[in-house]
């Protein structure tokens, strides 16, 4: 599966997650819920999709309840 295989709405949410991890270094379900007004269940599905697509998947921090980009993070949008 590639990012281009996703439907438009999910692709936009996955790109948003990628940008959060690239620029802020962290992302969580609340980011998706607030930005796109989706359910927690849909946010979980989008994170699972992102984790499958990510060249270097982020680590989950249970204290922060967020995914944290690794030092060698690679964006999905990098050619």
Backbone as numpy.savetxt, mean C-alpha at the origin, in Angstrom:
# Nx Ny Nz CAx CAy CAz Cx Cy Cz
0.57 -11.28 -11.55 -0.26 -10.11 -11.55 0.63 -8.86 -11.55
0.21 -7.87 -12.32 0.90 -6.58 -12.33 -0.10 -5.51 -11.93
0.40 -4.33 -11.69 -0.47 -3.22 -11.30 -1.47 -2.88 -12.40
-1.10 -3.11 -13.64 -1.99 -2.82 -14.77 -3.14 -3.81 -14.89
-3.05 -4.93 -14.18 -4.13 -5.92 -14.19 -5.28 -5.52 -13.26
-5.04 -4.56 -12.38 -6.05 -4.15 -11.41 -7.07 -3.22 -12.06
-8.28 -3.22 -11.50 -9.29 -2.26 -11.94 -8.84 -0.87 -11.50
-9.36 0.14 -12.17 -8.91 1.52 -11.96 -8.93 1.93 -10.48
-10.04 1.72 -9.79 -10.17 2.18 -8.41 -9.15 1.51 -7.49
-8.99 0.21 -7.62 -8.01 -0.48 -6.77 -6.59 -0.07 -7.14
-6.34 0.12 -8.42 -5.01 0.55 -8.86 -4.66 1.90 -8.22
-5.61 2.82 -8.18 -5.37 4.13 -7.56 -5.08 4.00 -6.07
-5.77 3.10 -5.40 -5.53 2.90 -3.96 -4.17 2.26 -3.71
-3.78 1.31 -4.55 -2.47 0.68 -4.41 -1.35 1.68 -4.69
-1.53 2.52 -5.69 -0.55 3.58 -5.98 -0.45 4.53 -4.79
-1.58 4.87 -4.18 -1.57 5.73 -2.99 -0.75 5.09 -1.87
-0.96 3.80 -1.62 -0.16 3.10 -0.60 1.32 3.16 -0.93
1.64 2.94 -2.18 3.04 2.98 -2.60 3.64 4.36 -2.35
2.88 5.40 -2.64 3.37 6.76 -2.42 3.54 7.06 -0.93
2.61 6.59 -0.11 2.75 6.78 1.35 4.03 6.12 1.85
4.28 4.90 1.41 5.48 4.19 1.86 6.74 4.84 1.30
6.68 5.33 0.07 7.85 5.96 -0.54 8.17 7.30 0.11
7.16 8.13 0.32 7.40 9.49 0.79 7.35 9.65 2.31
6.44 8.93 2.97 6.33 9.06 4.43 7.03 7.93 5.16
7.24 6.82 4.46 7.90 5.67 5.08 6.97 4.76 5.85
5.66 5.06 5.83 4.70 4.25 6.56 3.31 4.39 5.94
2.47 3.39 6.16 1.08 3.43 5.70 0.27 2.46 6.54
-1.01 2.80 6.73 -1.90 1.87 7.43 -3.28 1.92 6.80
-4.16 1.05 7.29 -5.51 0.98 6.71 -6.26 2.29 6.84
-6.05 2.99 7.95 -6.75 4.25 8.19 -6.44 5.26 7.08
-5.21 5.25 6.56 -4.85 6.15 5.46 -5.78 5.92 4.27
-6.01 4.67 3.94 -6.89 4.33 2.81 -8.34 4.68 3.12
-8.77 4.34 4.32 -10.16 4.58 4.71 -10.48 6.07 4.66
-9.59 6.89 5.19 -9.82 8.33 5.21 -9.75 8.95 3.81
-8.80 8.51 3.03 -8.59 9.12 1.71 -9.66 8.73 0.70
-10.06 7.43 0.72 -10.96 6.92 -0.31 -12.37 6.58 0.20
-12.59 6.74 1.51 -13.90 6.45 2.09 -14.34 5.01 1.79
-13.44 4.08 2.06 -13.72 2.66 1.85 -13.82 1.96 3.20
-14.29 0.73 3.19 -14.41 -0.03 4.42 -13.05 -0.57 4.86
-12.99 -0.96 6.11 -11.77 -1.56 6.65 -11.43 -2.86 5.92
-12.46 -3.61 5.57 -12.25 -4.87 4.84 -11.64 -4.61 3.46
-12.13 -3.60 2.76 -11.57 -3.27 1.44 -10.14 -2.78 1.58
-9.86 -2.01 2.62 -8.49 -1.53 2.86 -7.55 -2.71 3.09
-8.02 -3.72 3.82 -7.19 -4.91 4.06 -6.91 -5.65 2.75
-7.90 -5.73 1.89 -7.71 -6.37 0.58 -6.69 -5.59 -0.25
-6.79 -4.27 -0.21 -5.85 -3.44 -0.97 -4.42 -3.60 -0.45
-4.26 -3.69 0.86 -2.93 -3.92 1.42 -2.39 -5.28 1.00
-3.23 -6.29 1.03 -2.79 -7.63 0.61 -2.35 -7.61 -0.85
-3.09 -6.88 -1.69 -2.71 -6.75 -3.10 -1.38 -6.02 -3.23
-1.23 -4.93 -2.47 0.04 -4.19 -2.52 1.21 -5.09 -2.11
1.03 -5.88 -1.07 2.11 -6.75 -0.59 2.50 -7.79 -1.64
1.53 -8.25 -2.43 1.84 -9.19 -3.50 2.61 -8.53 -4.64
2.34 -7.26 -4.88 2.96 -6.55 -6.00 4.31 -5.92 -5.65
4.51 -5.60 -4.40 5.69 -4.84 -3.98 6.98 -5.61 -4.23
7.97 -4.97 -4.88 9.27 -5.63 -5.09 9.96 -5.94 -3.76
9.83 -5.02 -2.80 10.37 -5.20 -1.45 9.22 -4.90 -0.48
8.52 -5.94 -0.01 7.37 -5.70 0.86 7.78 -4.99 2.16
6.94 -4.09 2.66 7.25 -3.41 3.92 7.07 -4.34 5.11
7.63 -3.95 6.24 7.47 -4.69 7.49 6.27 -4.15 8.24
5.58 -5.03 8.97 4.46 -4.58 9.79 4.94 -4.31 11.20
4.59 -3.14 11.74 4.92 -2.77 13.11 3.64 -2.84 13.94
3.51 -3.88 14.80 2.26 -4.03 15.56 2.03 -2.92 16.58
3.07 -2.27 17.04 2.91 -1.17 18.00 2.27 0.03 17.31
2.79 0.39 16.14 2.25 1.52 15.37 1.02 1.12 14.55
0.78 -0.18 14.42 -0.31 -0.71 13.59 -0.20 -0.14 12.18
1.01 -0.24 11.64 1.28 0.31 10.31 2.37 -0.50 9.64
2.37 -0.42 8.31 3.46 -1.00 7.54 4.55 0.04 7.40
5.79 -0.37 7.61 6.93 0.52 7.58 7.83 0.11 6.41
8.17 1.08 5.58 9.03 0.81 4.42 10.42 0.37 4.90
10.98 -0.60 4.24 12.34 -1.04 4.54 13.34 -0.04 3.97
14.56 -0.13 4.43 15.61 0.77 3.95 15.82 0.63 2.43
15.60 -0.56 1.91 15.78 -0.79 0.47 14.45 -0.77 -0.30
13.49 0.02 0.19 12.16 0.13 -0.43 12.30 0.50 -1.92
11.50 -0.15 -2.74 11.44 0.16 -4.16 9.99 0.45 -4.53
9.76 1.58 -5.15 8.42 1.97 -5.55 7.90 1.07 -6.68
6.61 0.86 -6.68 5.97 0.13 -7.79 6.07 0.91 -9.10
6.20 2.21 -8.98 6.19 3.07 -10.16 7.56 3.23 -10.79
8.58 2.62 -10.20 9.92 2.67 -10.78 9.95 1.77 -12.01
10.47 2.29 -13.12 10.49 1.47 -14.35 11.39 0.26 -14.25
